[in-house]
Amino acid sequence: MANSVQWKSNKWLATKSKKLSNQQARLSSGRLETILNEQNKKILSVKKIAEEEKEMYIYVPKKSVGPFSFGKDISIYIKDFTPSNVLIIDRGPLQWECYEFENFKLELWVQKGKIKSINCYKHLIFDNVDLFKFSTTQLLSYCNSKDSVADLIWLKFKKKQREVFDIDNPLLQVWSLNDKVEQIIVSKW
């Protein structure tokens, strides 16, 4: 008898759950539509943010990366973009300031208040192509297709041997480790 009571209570629970599930489905269909609309809005806003972020990394050789232009005064940008760190390097007559923007994964190298070079760690978009999506070999091949010349320099940095390529078209310095692009430095020269 205990088994039949157990079986009936399980059957009753299953039936009750099924009825509740159907009711919840009917009630939640409106909510589901609302949730889907909210998710679509979020997706669109993520795409918009991605497009806005993309604009931060568009490289115009010898002119700019996103909103940052070579030769412009750094004070113009400090109003709109807050650096996460400022490093001052004093080497006699040459004094450099490095403005790090951790959220954008880039650095502005400044001398006498003017932007001289930009160091990118995450993205650099040239001709609608994000150069960080390439391996170093692919990037060199891509640049060679633009009648470019790349000079190889070996540097030991953080106890690891890095390949550094100076590329003349577009004007880039690519730092690589194990065929992976680690950073790209661009400047006016």
C-alpha positions as CSV (number, residue, x, y, z in Angstrom):
1,M,0.0,0.0,0.0
2,A,2.8,2.3,0.8
3,N,4.1,1.7,-2.7
4,S,0.8,2.6,-4.4
5,V,0.5,5.8,-2.3
6,Q,4.0,6.7,-3.3
7,W,3.2,6.0,-6.9
8,K,0.0,8.0,-6.8
9,S,1.7,11.0,-5.2
10,N,4.5,10.9,-7.8
11,K,1.9,10.7,-10.6
12,W,-0.1,13.5,-9.0
13,L,3.2,15.6,-8.7
14,A,4.1,14.9,-12.3
15,T,0.6,15.9,-13.5
16,K,0.6,19.0,-11.4
17,S,4.1,19.9,-12.7
18,K,2.9,19.4,-16.3
19,K,-0.1,21.7,-15.7
20,L,2.1,24.3,-14.0
21,S,4.6,24.1,-16.9
22,N,1.9,24.7,-19.5
23,Q,0.5,27.6,-17.5
24,Q,3.9,29.1,-17.0
25,A,4.6,28.7,-20.7
26,R,1.5,30.6,-21.6
27,L,2.1,33.3,-18.9
28,S,5.8,33.6,-19.8
29,S,5.3,33.7,-23.6
30,G,4.8,37.5,-23.2
31,R,7.7,37.7,-20.8
32,L,9.8,35.6,-23.2
33,E,9.1,38.1,-26.0
34,T,10.1,40.9,-23.7
35,I,13.3,39.1,-22.7
36,L,14.2,38.4,-26.3
37,N,13.6,42.1,-27.2
38,E,15.9,43.1,-24.3
39,Q,18.5,40.6,-25.4
40,N,18.3,41.9,-29.0
41,K,18.8,45.5,-27.6
42,K,21.8,44.3,-25.7
43,I,23.2,42.6,-28.8
44,L,22.8,45.7,-30.8
45,S,24.4,47.8,-28.0
46,V,27.3,45.3,-27.9
47,K,27.7,45.7,-31.7
48,K,27.5,49.5,-31.3
49,I,30.2,49.3,-28.6
50,A,32.3,47.1,-30.8
51,E,32.0,49.5,-33.7
52,E,32.9,52.4,-31.4
53,E,35.8,50.5,-30.0
54,K,36.9,49.7,-33.5
55,E,37.2,53.4,-34.2
56,M,39.6,53.7,-31.3
57,Y,42.2,51.6,-33.3
58,I,41.9,52.7,-36.9
59,Y,45.4,53.5,-38.1
60,V,46.1,56.2,-40.6
61,P,49.8,55.9,-41.4
62,K,52.0,58.8,-40.2
63,K,48.8,60.6,-38.9
64,S,46.8,58.9,-36.2
65,V,45.5,55.9,-34.3
66,G,41.8,56.4,-33.6
67,P,41.4,59.8,-32.0
68,F,45.1,60.2,-31.2
69,S,47.1,62.2,-33.7
70,F,50.8,62.3,-33.9
71,G,52.3,65.7,-33.1
72,K,49.2,66.8,-31.1
73,D,49.4,68.1,-27.6
74,I,48.7,65.4,-25.0
75,S,46.6,67.8,-22.9
76,I,43.9,67.7,-25.6
77,Y,43.3,64.0,-24.9
78,I,43.7,64.0,-21.1
79,K,40.3,65.7,-20.8
80,D,38.4,62.9,-22.5
81,F,40.7,59.9,-21.8
82,T,42.0,59.2,-18.3
83,P,45.4,57.4,-18.3
84,S,45.7,54.5,-16.0
85,N,49.4,55.3,-15.4
86,V,51.9,58.0,-16.4
87,L,55.6,57.0,-16.6
88,I,58.3,59.6,-16.9
89,I,61.6,58.5,-18.4
90,D,64.4,61.1,-18.0
91,R,67.5,60.3,-20.1
92,G,69.5,63.5,-20.0
93,P,68.3,65.9,-22.7
94,L,65.6,63.5,-23.8
95,Q,62.6,63.2,-21.5
96,W,59.7,60.9,-22.4
97,E,56.3,60.5,-20.9
98,C,54.4,57.3,-21.4
99,Y,50.6,57.6,-20.9
100,E,49.2,54.1,-20.4
101,F,45.5,53.5,-21.2
102,E,45.0,50.0,-19.8
103,N,41.3,49.9,-20.8
104,F,42.3,50.5,-24.5
105,K,45.5,48.4,-24.3
106,L,47.6,51.2,-25.7
107,E,50.2,53.7,-24.7
108,L,51.0,57.2,-26.0
109,W,54.7,58.1,-26.0
110,V,55.1,61.8,-25.6
111,Q,58.0,64.2,-25.8
112,K,57.8,67.9,-25.0
113,G,54.0,67.5,-24.6
114,K,53.5,66.1,-28.2
115,I,52.5,62.6,-29.1
116,K,55.5,60.9,-30.9
117,S,54.4,57.3,-31.0
118,I,51.6,55.0,-30.1
119,N,52.1,51.4,-28.8
120,C,49.1,49.1,-29.3
121,Y,48.7,45.8,-27.5
122,K,45.2,44.6,-28.5
123,H,44.0,46.1,-31.8
124,L,45.4,48.1,-34.7
125,I,43.1,48.4,-37.7
126,F,44.6,49.2,-41.1
127,D,42.6,48.9,-44.4
128,N,39.7,47.5,-42.4
129,V,41.9,44.6,-41.1
130,D,42.8,44.1,-37.4
131,L,46.5,43.4,-37.7
132,F,46.5,41.6,-34.3
133,K,44.3,38.9,-35.9
134,F,47.3,37.7,-37.9
135,S,50.2,35.6,-36.8
136,T,53.5,37.4,-37.3
137,T,54.2,35.3,-40.5
138,Q,50.7,36.2,-41.9
139,L,51.2,39.9,-41.0
140,L,54.6,40.0,-42.8
141,S,53.0,38.3,-45.8
142,Y,50.1,40.8,-45.7
143,C,52.5,43.7,-45.6
144,N,54.8,42.3,-48.3
145,S,51.7,42.2,-50.6
146,K,51.8,46.0,-50.2
147,D,55.4,46.3,-51.6
148,S,56.8,46.6,-48.1
149,V,60.2,45.9,-46.7
150,A,60.6,44.4,-43.2
151,D,63.9,44.5,-41.3
152,L,64.4,42.0,-38.5
153,I,65.9,43.0,-35.1
154,W,66.4,40.5,-32.2
155,L,65.8,41.9,-28.7
156,K,65.9,40.2,-25.4
157,F,62.9,41.6,-23.4
158,K,61.6,40.1,-20.1
159,K,64.2,37.3,-20.4
160,K,62.7,36.1,-23.8
161,Q,64.1,36.6,-27.2
162,R,61.7,38.8,-29.3
163,E,61.6,39.3,-33.0
164,V,61.1,43.0,-33.8
165,F,60.2,43.8,-37.4
166,D,60.4,47.3,-38.8
167,I,57.9,47.5,-41.7
168,D,58.0,50.4,-44.0
169,N,54.5,50.1,-45.6
170,P,52.4,50.7,-43.5
171,L,54.9,52.2,-41.1
172,L,54.9,49.7,-38.2
173,Q,57.2,48.2,-35.6
174,V,55.9,44.7,-34.8
175,W,57.1,42.9,-31.6
176,S,56.6,39.2,-31.8
177,L,57.1,36.1,-29.7
178,N,56.7,32.6,-31.1
179,D,55.0,33.9,-34.2
180,K,52.4,35.8,-32.2
181,V,52.1,39.6,-32.5
182,E,52.5,41.0,-29.0
183,Q,52.6,44.7,-29.7
184,I,52.7,47.1,-32.6
185,I,54.3,50.5,-32.4
186,V,53.4,53.2,-34.9
187,S,54.7,56.7,-35.3
188,K,55.0,59.6,-37.8
189,W,58.5,58.5,-38.9
